[in-house]
Amino acid sequence: MKTVLKLAVVAALTLTAAGAFAQEFTKGTVKKLDTGTKKVTLIHEELKGLEMPAMTMVFQVGDDTLLAKLKEGAKVQFVAERVNGKLTVTQVK
């Protein structure tokens, strides 16, 4: 019985960890880009992971490589996360 319980706990922890690391891309359009402050304004769909409805908002861009991928008017798919308390774009495709 203890073995079954241990296996159940391991399975639950594995599923929880996998869900925590799964990052969902969201569709958006680049409205404004400020390379000086490393910020981008995106018109985006619902951000499910952050529990935010579709809207237009400003995000930090932590990585210069990501910043180079963004152009005003471009349609993008991105991942946004809270980094040090700030909404930050962490992936773009």
Phi, psi and omega in degrees: 000320179297323179296317179297317179297316179298317179296321179296318179295316179298317180297318180295317179295322179296315179295321179294315180296318180297320179292325181291330183265350179288124181248132184258128177281143179240141179279142178201172177233133179285116180270317182212146180230128178238095183290334180295320180258001182056051179232149177226137174261123182240137168267112190231161173284182179303134174262092186298318182295335179255002180054051179238137177287170176298139180188183173250127180206164181263136178236150168285154172235109187283340188240127180299330178296318177293319180301322180293337180280348186262134177225140179303133181088350182286142173273129183226164167241134186216162173243131177242140179221163172273118178238117184052039176082359182246140177289122188227136173282122183249344178212146177220140171215000000 
